[in-house]
C-alpha cells in the first residue's frame, strides 16, 4: 500500500475508541487480538482500572485503543503510553506479556508477574569471525530501540513533545563527534526542526532509501490505531553517519532506534554499544538526579511502547546468500531436507527471504535474525544468530559434496568443530515429522535436547595431574626458548602481526637464565634490577616524546595561522555555531508567538515605543531564557 494511502487512513482509524477513557468498553467477543481476549475473559479489569492514570496523564483507554479499533488483528494490540503504564496497569500488561513469551499457557488469563531470567549470558568476544566459506555473507544489521526517561511514549505524545524529543536526540547525536560524525535530516515536509525546516530533499531521501536507512509510515492497522503514526512526519527524522554505516531513527516507533551495518556481527555490536552508551551519558546529564537516561527496569528490561521490543530490545540480523539451500527447499518443500528453516526456528532464530538490498533486486538471500528479546540478553541474541548463520553458511558450502540431501542435517546439528561426529549422526529420524502435529514437533525437540545432553556428558574434566604436567612442559619450553634466543624472535613476530608500531621502545628480555633453578637471591635480584632499569629508561623516553609532540603541535598551529588555514577552520566552527544559534532564536520566536509575547512586541513597535525601552525588554527576555537554560 502506498504511503499516501496509509496517511489517509491514520485520521480515520484514530477516530474510534476515545483515548481519554470517556467511552464504555464495547463488546469484544468478535475481536481476535490478545489484549481483547484478556479483557473479554477478565471483564473486571477495565472497570477497575479505567479511571487510573499515570503521572504523565496516560489512561488505560489509550493503551487498549488498538485492540478496540482493530477487531481483525491477531496481534497483541496493547501499547504502553509511558514507562509507568507497566506498573499502573500491571493486571493487564503482565498477563499479555506472559502469554506472549510462553509464561502462561494458551487461553490462560490468570494474574502473574512475568520477569526476565536472572541468569542471562553476557556478551562474549567472538572466538572467530563469522566468515562464509564462499560468498554467503552479504552483511550484518543490528537494531536497538530506546525511550527517554521522563517523556511519554510515541502513541501518547503530542506535537510539542515530538519536537522536543527530536531536538534533544539530534543535539545529543552531534555530541558523539569526533567518534561518530554525520548529519541529521528530518523527514520530507517536516517543519518541526528549525535548522532544516521542510526536511530532507528528494535526492537525500533517495540516497537513504538506497542505503536501506530510510523509514516510512507504518502500514500496520494496530500501530496506526494506537496513535504511533499521528502527526506524521512531524518530529521525525534520521541521523546518518558519514560512512552510512550507522543511523539513528527519531520518533519512528520509539523515541530512538539505532541501526548499525557491517560485515562482522561482534564488531558492529561494539560500535553500536559505544554509541548508545555515549548517547545515554549525554542525555543523562540533562536530567539531574537520574542514573539512567533510558526507560528500563530490572524486571522487564528496556521499556518500549510495542511489547515485542521489551527486554534487551536488540535485533541482530545476518544476510546470507544461500542458493543451494534455497534450491533444496524448493525441490523438497515437505521433506526433512527442505525443513532447514524450521530447524532455525528451534534455535529461536527466524529465517526470511530477502528480495531487495540497498535498492537492488537479489535472489536466494535470507535474513537470519532473533525472534525473542525478552528472555534473551545481548549476548544470547548474538550467540544464537551467530550459531545459526555459521552452520547455514557451512551447510551451503558442503551441500554440493553430499550424495544424499539428508546428510545435510548432521552438519546443522553437530558441533561445528567436530566434523567426524557430524558424519556418524543422522537427523532424518528427528526431522521427518517436522511438518506434522504439535506433539511430533515436541518429540523432535526432546530428541535434540537429549542428544545434546549426552554429548556434553562425554566431555570429562581434565585431571589435576594432567594440568600440572602441562604447566611443567610449558615452563621448560619457555626456558629453552629463552636460552637459545628464539623467544625474542617469536615475540617480535607476534608484535608485528598485532600491528605494534613502537616495539623497539619496549624493554628487551632479560639475559639467558642458565642454571636459574640453582641461582641465589643475589643473582635473581640482579636480573630484576636490570629489567627495572630498562623500564625507567622507557618511561623517560616517553616523557621526552610527549614534549616533542607538544612542540610539533605548536609549530603546526603557527604554520596554520601563517597560511590562513587556521582562519578557515575557525570560520567553519563559527558557521556551525551560527546555524545552531539561528535554530535556537527561531525556537524562541516560535514560543513567543505561541504565548502572544511576539505579537505584543510588534504592536509596541508599531506604536513607536521608545527603542531603548524595547531593547531593554528584549535583553530581559534573553536573560530569562539564559537563566532557564532555553538559550
C-alpha positions as CSV (number, residue, x, y, z in Angstrom):
1,X,0.0,0.0,0.0
2,X,1.3,3.4,-0.9
3,X,2.4,5.8,1.8
4,X,-0.1,8.4,0.9
5,X,-3.0,5.9,1.2
6,X,-1.7,5.0,4.7
7,X,-1.6,8.6,5.7
8,X,-5.3,9.0,4.7
9,X,-6.2,6.1,7.0
10,X,-4.4,7.5,10.0
11,X,-7.1,10.0,10.8
12,X,-9.9,7.6,10.1
13,X,-8.6,4.8,12.4
14,X,-7.6,7.2,15.1
15,X,-11.2,8.4,15.5
16,X,-12.6,5.3,17.1
17,X,-12.3,4.5,20.8
18,X,-11.7,7.5,23.0
19,X,-8.2,7.5,24.5
20,X,-9.3,9.7,27.4
21,X,-11.5,6.9,28.9
22,X,-14.8,8.6,28.2
23,X,-16.2,5.7,26.2
24,X,-17.6,2.5,27.6
25,X,-15.8,-0.7,26.6
26,X,-17.6,-2.2,23.6
27,X,-18.4,-5.9,23.1
28,X,-15.1,-7.6,22.3
29,X,-16.4,-11.1,21.6
30,X,-15.5,-11.0,17.9
31,X,-12.1,-9.3,18.4
32,X,-9.1,-11.5,17.7
33,X,-6.2,-9.7,19.5
34,X,-4.5,-11.0,22.6
35,X,-5.4,-7.9,24.6
36,X,-9.1,-8.2,23.6
37,X,-9.1,-11.8,24.7
38,X,-7.8,-11.0,28.2
39,X,-10.2,-8.1,28.6
40,X,-13.1,-10.3,27.5
41,X,-12.2,-13.1,29.9
42,X,-11.3,-10.8,32.7
43,X,-14.3,-8.4,32.5
44,X,-13.5,-6.9,35.8
45,X,-10.2,-5.4,34.6
46,X,-11.4,-2.4,32.6
47,X,-14.0,-1.1,35.1
48,X,-11.4,-1.4,37.9
49,X,-8.6,0.4,36.1
50,X,-10.4,2.8,33.6
51,X,-10.1,5.8,36.0
52,X,-6.5,5.3,36.9
53,X,-3.8,7.4,35.2
54,X,0.0,7.7,35.3
55,X,1.8,10.8,36.4
56,X,2.1,11.9,32.8
57,X,-1.7,11.5,32.3
58,X,-2.0,8.1,30.5
59,X,-5.2,6.2,31.0
60,X,-5.8,2.5,30.2
61,X,-8.1,3.5,27.3
62,X,-5.0,4.9,25.4
63,X,-3.2,1.6,25.9
64,X,-6.1,-0.6,24.6
65,X,-7.3,1.7,21.8
66,X,-5.6,-0.5,19.1
67,X,-7.3,-3.6,20.5
68,X,-10.8,-2.0,20.3
69,X,-10.3,-0.3,16.9
70,X,-8.8,-3.2,15.0
71,X,-11.0,-6.3,15.6
72,X,-9.5,-8.3,12.8
73,X,-5.9,-8.1,14.1
74,X,-4.5,-11.1,15.8
75,X,-1.5,-9.2,17.3
76,X,-1.2,-8.2,20.9
77,X,-2.8,-4.7,20.2
78,X,-1.6,-3.4,23.6
79,X,0.7,-0.3,23.6
80,X,2.3,1.5,26.5
81,X,1.8,5.2,26.7
82,X,4.8,5.7,29.1
83,X,7.1,3.7,31.3
84,X,4.7,3.9,34.3
85,X,1.9,2.0,32.4
86,X,3.6,-1.3,33.1
87,X,3.0,-0.9,36.8
88,X,-0.1,1.2,36.9
89,X,-2.0,-1.2,34.6
90,X,0.0,-4.3,35.6
91,X,-3.0,-6.6,35.9
92,X,-3.4,-6.4,32.1
93,X,0.1,-5.8,30.9
94,X,1.5,-8.7,32.9
95,X,-0.9,-11.2,31.6
96,X,-0.4,-10.2,28.0
97,X,3.4,-10.2,28.3
98,X,3.3,-13.6,30.0
99,X,1.2,-15.0,27.2
100,X,3.5,-13.5,24.5
101,X,6.5,-15.3,25.9
102,X,5.1,-18.6,26.9
103,X,5.0,-18.0,30.6
104,X,1.3,-18.7,30.6
105,X,-0.4,-21.5,28.5
106,X,-2.7,-20.6,25.6
107,X,-6.1,-19.4,26.8
108,X,-4.9,-18.7,30.4
109,X,-5.5,-15.2,31.7
110,X,-4.8,-15.6,35.4
111,X,-2.7,-12.9,37.2
112,X,1.0,-13.5,37.1
113,X,4.2,-11.5,37.4
114,X,6.5,-12.0,34.4
115,X,10.2,-11.3,34.9
116,X,13.2,-11.7,32.7
117,X,15.6,-14.6,33.6
118,X,18.2,-13.6,36.1
119,X,20.9,-15.8,34.6
120,X,21.3,-14.1,31.2
121,X,24.6,-14.5,29.3
122,X,26.9,-11.5,28.9
123,X,28.4,-10.7,25.5
124,X,31.4,-12.8,24.9
125,X,34.2,-11.9,22.4
126,X,33.8,-14.0,19.3
127,X,36.2,-16.9,19.1
128,X,36.4,-16.2,15.3
129,X,34.8,-14.0,12.8
130,X,31.6,-15.0,11.0
131,X,33.1,-15.8,7.6
132,X,31.5,-17.6,4.8
133,X,33.4,-20.3,3.0
134,X,32.3,-18.9,-0.3
135,X,30.3,-15.8,-0.8
136,X,27.5,-16.5,1.7
137,X,27.9,-13.5,4.0
138,X,26.3,-10.4,2.5
139,X,26.0,-8.1,5.5
140,X,25.1,-7.9,9.2
141,X,22.5,-5.5,10.6
142,X,21.9,-4.5,14.3
143,X,19.0,-2.5,15.6
144,X,18.3,-1.4,19.1
145,X,15.3,0.7,20.4
146,X,15.3,3.1,23.4
147,X,12.8,5.5,25.0
148,X,14.0,8.5,27.0
149,X,13.0,8.5,30.7
150,X,10.5,11.2,31.7
151,X,8.8,11.5,28.4
152,X,5.5,9.9,27.2
153,X,6.0,7.2,24.6
154,X,5.1,7.8,20.9
155,X,1.5,6.6,21.0
156,X,0.6,9.3,23.6
157,X,2.9,12.2,22.5
158,X,1.6,15.5,21.2
159,X,3.2,17.6,18.6
160,X,5.2,19.7,21.1
161,X,6.6,16.6,22.8
162,X,7.7,15.1,19.5
163,X,9.5,18.2,18.5
164,X,11.2,18.4,22.0
165,X,12.4,14.8,21.8
166,X,13.6,15.3,18.2
167,X,15.7,18.4,19.2
168,X,17.0,16.6,22.3
169,X,18.2,13.5,20.4
170,X,19.5,15.4,17.4
171,X,21.7,17.5,19.6
172,X,22.9,14.5,21.6
173,X,23.9,12.7,18.5
174,X,26.0,15.6,17.4
175,X,27.7,15.3,20.8
176,X,29.2,12.0,19.7
177,X,31.7,13.7,17.5
178,X,34.5,13.0,16.7
179,X,33.9,9.3,17.3
180,X,30.7,9.5,15.2
181,X,30.2,12.3,12.7
182,X,27.3,12.8,10.3
183,X,24.2,14.8,9.6
184,X,20.6,14.9,10.9
185,X,17.9,15.0,8.2
186,X,14.2,15.5,9.2
187,X,11.7,13.6,7.1
188,X,10.4,15.4,4.0
189,X,7.8,18.1,4.7
190,X,8.6,18.1,8.4
191,X,8.6,21.6,9.8
192,X,9.5,20.8,13.4
193,X,13.3,21.1,13.2
194,X,14.1,24.7,12.6
195,X,17.6,24.3,11.2
196,X,16.2,22.1,8.4
197,X,12.6,23.3,8.1
198,X,10.9,21.3,5.3
199,X,13.1,18.3,5.9
200,X,15.4,16.4,3.6
201,X,15.1,16.9,-0.2
202,X,14.2,14.3,-2.7
203,X,17.8,13.5,-3.6
204,X,18.7,12.9,0.1
205,X,15.6,10.7,0.5
206,X,16.6,8.5,-2.4
207,X,20.1,8.1,-1.1
208,X,18.9,7.0,2.3
209,X,16.4,4.6,0.7
210,X,19.1,3.0,-1.5
211,X,21.3,2.6,1.6
212,X,18.4,0.9,3.5
213,X,18.3,3.6,6.1
214,X,15.0,5.3,5.3
215,X,11.8,4.7,7.3
216,X,8.3,5.5,6.3
217,X,4.9,5.5,8.0
218,X,3.8,2.0,9.2
219,X,1.1,0.1,7.3
220,X,0.1,-1.8,10.5
221,X,-3.5,-1.1,11.4
222,X,-2.9,-1.6,15.2
223,X,0.1,0.7,15.2
224,X,-1.9,3.4,13.4
225,X,-4.8,3.0,15.7
226,X,-2.5,3.2,18.8
227,X,-1.5,6.8,17.8
228,X,2.1,5.9,17.0
229,X,1.8,7.4,13.5
230,X,-0.1,10.6,14.5
231,X,1.1,14.0,13.2
232,X,3.3,12.3,10.5
233,X,6.0,13.4,9.6
234,X,6.2,16.0,12.4
235,X,9.1,15.5,14.8
236,X,10.6,12.6,12.9
237,X,14.0,12.3,11.1
238,X,17.2,10.3,10.6
239,X,20.7,10.9,11.7
240,X,23.2,9.1,9.4
241,X,27.0,8.8,9.9
242,X,29.4,10.0,7.3
243,X,30.1,6.5,6.1
244,X,26.4,5.4,6.0
245,X,27.1,2.5,8.4
246,X,25.1,3.9,11.3
247,X,21.7,5.6,11.5
248,X,19.6,6.9,14.4
249,X,15.8,7.0,13.7
250,X,14.0,9.6,15.8
251,X,10.3,9.0,16.7
252,X,9.8,6.2,14.2
253,X,8.2,3.7,16.6
254,X,10.1,4.5,19.8
255,X,12.0,7.7,20.7
256,X,15.3,6.4,19.4
257,X,16.1,3.4,17.2
258,X,19.8,2.9,16.3
259,X,20.9,0.8,13.3
260,X,24.4,-0.3,12.5
261,X,25.5,-2.1,9.3
262,X,28.7,-4.0,8.7
263,X,30.3,-7.3,7.9
264,X,31.2,-8.6,11.4
265,X,28.5,-9.2,14.0
266,X,30.5,-8.6,17.1
267,X,32.4,-5.6,15.6
268,X,29.1,-4.0,14.7
269,X,27.7,-4.6,18.2
270,X,30.7,-3.0,19.8
271,X,30.3,0.1,17.6
272,X,26.6,0.3,18.4
273,X,27.1,-0.2,22.2
274,X,29.7,2.6,22.3
275,X,27.3,5.0,20.5
276,X,24.4,4.0,22.8
277,X,26.5,4.5,25.9
278,X,27.6,7.9,24.6
279,X,24.1,9.0,23.9
280,X,22.9,7.7,27.2
281,X,25.5,9.7,29.1
282,X,24.8,12.9,27.1
283,X,21.0,12.6,27.7
284,X,21.5,11.7,31.4
285,X,23.4,14.9,32.1
286,X,20.3,16.8,31.0
287,X,18.3,15.1,33.8
288,X,19.9,15.9,37.1
289,X,19.5,13.2,39.7
290,X,18.8,10.4,37.1
291,X,21.2,7.5,37.0
292,X,19.6,6.0,33.8
293,X,18.8,8.1,30.6
294,X,16.6,5.4,29.1
295,X,13.4,3.8,30.4
296,X,14.4,0.5,32.0
297,X,13.5,-1.8,34.8
298,X,15.3,-4.9,36.2
299,X,12.1,-6.9,35.8
300,X,11.2,-6.1,32.2
301,X,14.5,-4.7,30.7
302,X,14.3,-1.8,28.3
303,X,10.7,-0.4,28.1
304,X,9.1,0.1,24.7
305,X,5.6,1.1,23.6
306,X,5.5,-2.0,21.4
307,X,5.6,-5.0,23.8
308,X,7.6,-7.0,21.2
309,X,10.6,-4.9,22.0
310,X,10.8,-5.4,25.8
311,X,13.9,-6.9,27.3
312,X,17.3,-6.4,25.7
313,X,15.5,-4.6,22.7
314,X,18.2,-5.8,20.3
315,X,17.6,-7.3,16.9
316,X,20.7,-8.9,15.3
317,X,20.4,-9.9,11.7
318,X,22.8,-11.6,9.2
319,X,22.1,-11.5,5.5
320,X,23.3,-14.8,3.8
321,X,23.2,-15.8,0.2
322,X,22.2,-19.5,0.1
323,X,21.3,-20.6,-3.4
324,X,21.9,-24.3,-2.8
325,X,19.8,-24.4,0.4
326,X,17.1,-22.4,-1.4
327,X,17.0,-24.9,-4.2
328,X,16.8,-27.8,-1.8
329,X,13.9,-26.2,0.0
330,X,12.1,-25.6,-3.3
331,X,12.6,-29.1,-4.6
332,X,11.8,-30.9,-1.3
333,X,9.4,-28.5,0.5
334,X,7.7,-31.1,2.6
335,X,10.7,-33.4,3.3
336,X,13.1,-33.4,6.1
337,X,15.8,-32.0,3.8
338,X,13.6,-29.0,2.9
339,X,13.0,-28.0,6.6
340,X,16.2,-26.3,7.4
341,X,14.4,-23.0,8.1
342,X,12.2,-24.8,10.7
343,X,15.4,-26.1,12.3
344,X,16.5,-22.4,12.7
345,X,13.2,-21.7,14.5
346,X,14.0,-24.2,17.2
347,X,17.0,-22.1,18.0
348,X,14.7,-19.0,18.4
349,X,16.0,-17.6,15.2
350,X,13.8,-16.5,12.2
351,X,14.9,-17.0,8.6
352,X,13.1,-14.9,6.0
353,X,13.8,-14.5,2.2
354,X,15.0,-11.1,1.1
355,X,14.1,-9.8,-2.3
356,X,15.9,-6.4,-2.4
357,X,19.1,-5.0,-0.7
358,X,20.2,-1.3,-0.9
359,X,17.7,-0.7,-3.8
360,X,18.9,-3.7,-5.8
361,X,16.9,-6.9,-6.5
362,X,18.6,-10.0,-5.1
363,X,18.0,-13.8,-5.3
364,X,18.5,-16.6,-2.8
365,X,19.2,-14.2,0.0
366,X,17.9,-14.8,3.5
367,X,17.7,-12.6,6.6
368,X,18.6,-14.5,9.8
369,X,17.5,-12.7,13.0
370,X,16.5,-13.4,16.6
371,X,12.8,-13.9,17.4
372,X,13.0,-13.1,21.1
373,X,14.3,-10.2,23.1
374,X,12.5,-10.6,26.5
375,X,14.1,-13.9,27.5
376,X,17.5,-13.1,26.0
377,X,20.4,-10.8,26.8
378,X,22.5,-9.1,24.1
379,X,25.0,-12.0,24.5
380,X,22.2,-14.6,24.0
381,X,21.0,-12.8,20.9
382,X,24.4,-12.6,19.3
383,X,25.3,-16.2,20.1
384,X,22.0,-17.6,18.7
385,X,22.2,-15.6,15.4
386,X,26.0,-16.3,15.1
387,X,25.4,-20.1,15.7
388,X,22.6,-20.4,13.1
389,X,24.3,-18.3,10.5
390,X,27.6,-20.1,10.9
391,X,26.0,-23.5,10.4
392,X,23.9,-22.5,7.5
393,X,27.0,-21.0,5.8
394,X,28.9,-24.2,6.3
395,X,26.0,-26.3,5.1
396,X,25.7,-24.1,2.0
397,X,29.3,-24.8,1.2
398,X,29.2,-28.5,1.9
399,X,25.9,-29.4,0.3
400,X,27.4,-29.6,-3.1
401,X,29.5,-32.6,-2.0
402,X,26.6,-34.5,-0.4
403,X,25.4,-37.7,-2.2
404,X,22.1,-37.6,-0.2
405,X,20.3,-34.4,0.8
406,X,19.5,-36.0,4.2
407,X,23.2,-35.7,5.0
408,X,22.7,-32.0,5.5
409,X,21.2,-32.3,8.9
410,X,24.3,-33.7,10.7
411,X,26.1,-30.6,9.5
412,X,23.5,-28.3,11.1
413,X,23.1,-30.1,14.5
414,X,26.6,-31.3,15.2
415,X,29.4,-29.3,16.9
416,X,31.0,-27.1,14.3
417,X,34.4,-28.1,15.3
418,X,33.7,-31.9,15.2
419,X,33.3,-32.8,11.6
420,X,33.8,-36.6,12.1
421,X,31.0,-36.7,14.7
422,X,28.7,-35.0,12.2
423,X,29.2,-37.8,9.6
424,X,28.1,-40.5,12.0
425,X,24.8,-39.0,13.0
426,X,21.6,-38.8,11.1
427,X,18.8,-36.3,11.8
428,X,16.4,-37.7,9.4
429,X,14.5,-39.6,12.1
430,X,14.2,-36.4,14.1
431,X,13.1,-34.0,11.3
432,X,11.0,-36.4,9.2
433,X,7.9,-35.5,11.2
434,X,8.6,-31.8,11.4
435,X,5.6,-30.9,9.3
436,X,3.3,-33.0,11.4
437,X,1.3,-32.1,14.5
438,X,2.5,-30.3,17.7
439,X,3.2,-33.5,19.6
440,X,5.5,-34.7,16.9
441,X,7.4,-31.4,17.0
442,X,7.7,-31.5,20.8
443,X,9.1,-35.1,20.5
444,X,11.7,-33.8,18.0
445,X,12.8,-31.1,20.3
446,X,13.1,-33.6,23.2
447,X,15.4,-35.8,21.0
448,X,17.6,-32.8,20.2
449,X,17.9,-31.9,23.8
450,X,18.7,-35.5,24.8
451,X,21.3,-35.8,22.1
452,X,22.9,-32.5,23.2
453,X,22.9,-33.6,26.9
454,X,24.5,-37.0,26.1
455,X,27.2,-35.3,24.1
456,X,28.0,-32.9,26.9
457,X,28.3,-35.9,29.3
458,X,31.0,-37.4,27.2
459,X,33.3,-34.5,27.9
460,X,35.2,-35.2,31.1
461,X,37.1,-32.6,33.2
462,X,40.9,-32.8,32.9
463,X,42.7,-34.5,35.8
464,X,44.8,-32.3,38.1
465,X,47.9,-34.4,37.3
466,X,47.5,-33.6,33.6
467,X,47.3,-29.9,34.4
468,X,50.4,-29.9,36.5
469,X,52.2,-31.9,33.8
470,X,51.1,-29.3,31.2
471,X,52.4,-26.4,33.4
472,X,55.8,-28.1,33.7
473,X,56.1,-28.7,30.0
474,X,55.2,-25.1,29.2
475,X,57.8,-23.7,31.7
476,X,60.5,-25.9,30.3
477,X,59.7,-24.9,26.8
478,X,59.8,-21.2,27.7
479,X,63.2,-21.6,29.4
480,X,64.6,-23.4,26.5
481,X,63.5,-20.8,24.0
482,X,64.8,-18.0,26.3
483,X,68.2,-19.6,26.4
484,X,68.6,-20.2,22.6
485,X,67.2,-16.7,21.7
486,X,64.2,-18.0,19.8
487,X,61.8,-16.4,22.3
488,X,62.9,-12.9,21.2
489,X,62.1,-13.7,17.5
490,X,58.7,-15.2,18.4
491,X,57.7,-12.1,20.5
492,X,58.8,-9.7,17.7
493,X,56.8,-11.7,15.1
494,X,53.7,-11.6,17.4
495,X,54.1,-7.8,17.9
496,X,54.4,-7.2,14.2
497,X,51.3,-9.3,13.4
498,X,49.4,-7.4,16.0
499,X,50.3,-4.1,14.4
500,X,52.7,-2.8,17.2
501,X,54.3,0.4,15.9
502,X,56.7,1.1,18.7
503,X,58.0,-2.3,19.6
504,X,61.6,-1.0,19.7
505,X,60.7,1.1,22.7
506,X,59.8,-2.0,24.8
507,X,62.4,-3.3,27.2
508,X,64.4,-6.3,26.0
509,X,64.0,-9.7,27.6
510,X,66.4,-10.4,30.5
511,X,69.7,-12.2,29.7
512,X,69.7,-16.0,29.4
513,X,68.8,-17.7,32.6
514,X,71.1,-20.7,32.7
515,X,71.0,-22.5,36.0
516,X,68.2,-20.4,37.3
517,X,66.9,-23.2,39.4
518,X,70.3,-23.1,41.4
519,X,70.6,-19.3,41.5
520,X,70.8,-17.5,44.8
521,X,68.8,-14.4,45.8
522,X,71.6,-12.0,44.7
523,X,71.5,-13.4,41.2
524,X,67.7,-13.1,40.9
525,X,67.7,-9.5,42.3
526,X,70.3,-8.5,39.7
527,X,68.1,-9.7,36.9
528,X,65.1,-7.8,38.4
529,X,67.2,-4.6,38.7
530,X,68.3,-5.0,35.1
531,X,64.6,-5.1,34.0
532,X,63.6,-2.3,36.3
533,X,66.3,0.0,35.0
534,X,65.2,-0.6,31.4
535,X,61.6,0.3,32.4
536,X,62.7,3.6,33.9
537,X,64.6,4.4,30.7
538,X,61.5,3.7,28.6
539,X,59.4,5.9,30.9
540,X,61.9,8.8,30.5
541,X,61.9,8.3,26.7
542,X,58.1,8.5,26.6
543,X,58.2,11.8,28.7
544,X,60.6,13.2,26.1
545,X,58.3,12.0,23.3
546,X,55.4,14.0,24.9
547,X,57.5,17.2,24.9
548,X,58.2,16.6,21.2
549,X,54.5,16.2,20.5
550,X,53.7,19.5,22.2
551,X,56.4,21.3,20.3
552,X,55.2,19.8,17.0
553,X,51.6,20.8,17.8
554,X,52.6,24.4,18.5
555,X,54.6,24.5,15.2
556,X,51.5,23.2,13.3
557,X,49.2,25.8,14.8
558,X,51.7,28.6,14.0
559,X,52.0,27.3,10.4
560,X,48.2,27.0,10.0
561,X,47.9,30.6,11.2
562,X,50.5,31.8,8.7
563,X,48.9,30.0,5.7
564,X,45.4,31.1,6.6
565,X,44.1,27.5,7.3
566,X,43.5,28.3,10.9
567,X,41.2,31.1,9.9
568,X,39.3,28.8,7.7
569,X,38.9,26.3,10.5
570,X,37.6,28.9,12.9
571,X,35.2,30.2,10.2
572,X,33.7,26.8,9.8
573,X,33.3,26.5,13.6
574,X,31.6,29.9,13.6
575,X,29.2,28.8,10.8
576,X,28.2,25.7,12.8
577,X,27.7,27.9,15.9
578,X,25.6,30.4,13.9
579,X,23.4,27.6,12.5
580,X,22.7,26.3,15.9
581,X,22.2,29.8,17.3
582,X,19.8,30.6,14.5
583,X,17.8,27.5,15.3
584,X,17.6,28.5,19.0
585,X,16.5,32.0,18.1
586,X,13.8,30.6,15.7
587,X,12.6,28.3,18.5
588,X,12.4,31.2,21.0
589,X,10.5,33.3,18.5
590,X,8.1,30.4,17.8
591,X,7.5,30.1,21.6
592,X,7.0,33.9,21.9
593,X,4.4,33.7,19.0
594,X,2.6,30.8,20.8
595,X,2.3,32.8,24.1
596,X,1.4,36.0,22.4
597,X,4.5,37.9,23.5
598,X,5.8,38.4,20.0
599,X,2.5,40.0,18.9
600,X,2.6,42.4,21.8
601,X,6.2,43.4,21.0
602,X,5.2,44.1,17.3
603,X,2.3,46.1,18.5
604,X,4.6,48.2,20.7
605,X,6.9,48.8,17.7
606,X,4.0,50.0,15.6
607,X,3.1,52.5,18.3
608,X,6.6,53.9,18.1
609,X,7.5,53.0,21.6
610,X,11.0,54.1,22.8
611,X,13.6,51.9,21.0
612,X,15.7,52.0,24.1
613,X,12.9,50.5,26.2
614,X,12.3,47.8,23.5
615,X,16.0,46.9,23.6
616,X,15.8,46.6,27.4
617,X,12.7,44.3,27.2
618,X,14.5,42.1,24.6
619,X,17.6,41.9,26.7
620,X,15.4,40.9,29.7
621,X,13.7,38.1,27.7
622,X,17.1,36.8,26.5
623,X,18.5,36.9,30.1
624,X,15.5,35.0,31.4
625,X,15.9,32.4,28.6
626,X,19.6,32.0,29.5
627,X,18.7,31.5,33.2
628,X,16.1,28.9,32.3
629,X,18.5,27.0,30.1
630,X,16.4,27.6,27.0
631,X,19.1,29.8,25.3
